[in-house]
């Protein structure tokens, strides 16, 4: 049986992430990992915090902390938030771990031995006021492409263009606002990506299951004049470069961060008392399918730079089979903004509403083929309709009727008729379709098909109306009640990967204590006529509807300072 290695883009440790970060990689990866576990597959879901680089140094400095202490605190905050969002990582590691330090230096040595590392002098920004070279993110200025005034030296957040600090207009120091910057020479190491273009192109061309736009973006990078990438920086916080003359430099965060997928797996292995070997997932694994989940700004690094590191090492490391990329989630026709506190951030989201409400809406509206805008009114309409009116209503009225009429048990009387046979056939068909969407990583379609199954179940119980039939045909009412309850169980089981807490509440009413409900087998006729005489508990309303006043309050709270 195929084993599934699942990784989501490693979030920067500095600052709590917003909903766009969550749906851009973390949440869909969790949904898929949960689904695969339901089918009985062995799954390893790995993530961690990206703790090196300029953003961390700047954030630690602003907080008045040493980088290590800052990372310790922020890692714990993020890990707790993701736990409360139900993200089911097998391990949530850290790029500052000893394992990542050793592996990063190992890859460097392998690449150097293969002739894929070169040393050269580069022009770099020097700040007389700060008395230091400024790494790319320590330089801010105006983007030459879109005129965005707060572009960083590595990338413009206005248009997404990757930049070099020397390209910025009116550059200044992010530390001291020094505008009297100078250009000096500093020696750095480069990964010779240009020597690997053909191997990378062949690698991309033989991948299957990628979104078309991800493949197109990867090919555009490889068809252009691919530049060698500088992999060192003049920073104090990071993984040391094991090379004479580079004692005051560290590896570039985008060199060591993806290696943390491997290192976090080693952390998982090292922290277990069992005799498991992390290399079974990464070193020549013939039975592993590796799936990466990424936001679109991370695609170039994962389709060029990281595979260049793995392939260039000359060792048989596992590379991604599938890269599932996501576009951006925008916020009420604008951008999320950390500096302006505009938008919904994950910690605040959990303060105001349960995690499953956010999980459902984000997956049902995942930005798979284009950017998607978050709007509280649209959010409320979807939550009220899907989770309260459809799924919640199904759970409450079917269990309430059983508890009231059949003494809290799934009734045993009666024989299924033509309606139930037709229903079972339709349920089997829909389960096949739903499983297919999950396997194809089509999250919006999977959510839509999950909802369609809820609608089907509601339609059946509404049409059969056992609360009316009980007066004239108790056996028939028993059949329809039993069928509805068992279908409710199926509806909850297949929704568990998306809304694990809500689904868990439903499943627990049936006495199911499984941490991971099995994916329903392909035999709905037997499923819907099962569990005769089993106890059932009344399910209180799963979701409280959002009112107009609550929507207005949420809009006001998360408006931030518009600029």
Steps between C-alpha positions, in 0.01 A plus 500: 500500500620851418619711790436874489754763601324835539669834558360851510705813445696577815367826651736771613527505877458877523141589576166323504381401153178613335228296332671533163807323637277233649309416182808547281663177617446395862128425500472317166799288595322406822177414319684272261704334776180432693327360191788265423504374858126429470567273204743294707819636345815571699550876508779724625399867521800727565532874552686745724597860551751674272719675756798648319551799281452872507131504603585315819793727586289809441205369700723389788670837506167681504389278789822568692591132508783277389411308185498160675270615781271671250476184289434283804202713597360546151532132410294409806233757410466375143502134601216566746291688243536223244409240761182694579420520129515121491809471281606138547876522451693187586778740587530878504871570499740792488754608241734600784526139614835317520366258238442778249839652570672168430297420189540847351876484540494147356319616186742790464798263510338263249424785261850638537650158428282478187636831371169678549622769743693805389643788698493851363503861606167675478390854533315543825342782692705639790351728764750747651259574783446129583863409425404180324401343171125492462344171385220530246213543749693760696466727197163655417404744229279560197435214258629585150218298343183618677624796709389337826673707767575229758660234284762279661838424351401143417138539387232759442180433693321738265544301178676184615813556290822350636757776540861575576570778752696688234183530289305696763437868448573731796639213714534531877598286796216311667697522826583868528331661197850594379469638146871559452556144387811393313576216261796287603630156410444193717590138419215249491421146392267414213311184411562444128138442397594581142691171481189307600245651262463191282466265797246731659305530176489121463392471861213748454392341172457156657289625793126430491207640693630857527257787437565626147597847620763353737658302217489805274666717764774243556569470128511877460779516756691222329451638149635838602864578568506324835746677726722334756362570849698653784466269801686700767422818692676743732296419810570382852194276541492193280686183408878561484680453168773234542753672276818694589447874467123473551499486877282812525244382246206260513301313239217684327168412661360372169785250480451348844121536545385231251766264633304522825239268347763228529638626829155521662443140396827413673379693808183287491708185479752603765223592743331162484577207729406263219749370250397714204740636241430839342700406193235242412294797380774691319776264383403294193143434620324307225159500663476869603305769322624842606250788487597863561240771571611856424389855444583633155784720626678184620465309174825619335713394794337157518509432126853631441724570800402220738497223236832641375639438850363144517589399145834678507607310811534185291319306772166317460283740700126499444374797297142621480263293288220755524518871570159644579523877471249756620435858401442774755213566733430872506303683766189699409645610166837587649808334639554350839741731683699401806630852557151651480334203674256484215335165445435190706802347673487146628519577871222759479292269278494241777398763754178583319383178332568126520777364278271283286305800371820646361619161374177438309483837331867507405495153343164556330643822349865400467695722253599212275478656154492873581509743791193490725367789706388451858192697599318463832155516347577227252665303779188530719265397219703187429542403866133555582384304199750215482585428862187618681213443257628191320747294706390629840131466424548143377683403819258658743166401354591139417647426844230695683227298330675171577545592864142617533331219310729197526635539853842620386576198282537441131176318421510136388160450340411505132667400175660751261298566187552641153569848634784371718648291219502803271647712777777247567593494132520879493705508821750251353530713188554818695758340730696394193487853361597653834792265547618584148502873574704441817747282312535766229554771765196692378402649833215727396337216310552265794324747729219550249449124470505463878229761523305327221495183709362699794230642271415152374457376857283798593288448192445135584386557857284796398329297226448191714384704803515221759345734761181486293519139379544371857129547557391270218798273432744465791715243316546735206587786734757274664663423164527863396628606842764226499602592145520870584710441810746274324524747214569773756793289624632470144458875448703570813771247416571651159487855641752417775806596296363853456302559823643249749344652813146532364520158338643358821201627697270316262702180504520501879118498514526154343750391763791520258821582686734454203756777460485442124169371357537253215406616153163335426538179298326462165186328627250765598207256498652317796621820670159663496325196649758437775529566875151373589428560865814704560480794736486850355529831683316819416729749327454859607527763223851479358535860388343824616410722208680829454267798531517836327628666815774238538606545139526876552702446817743268321539740210584778741740297709706380204499817292840613628654828393448549132790654320 
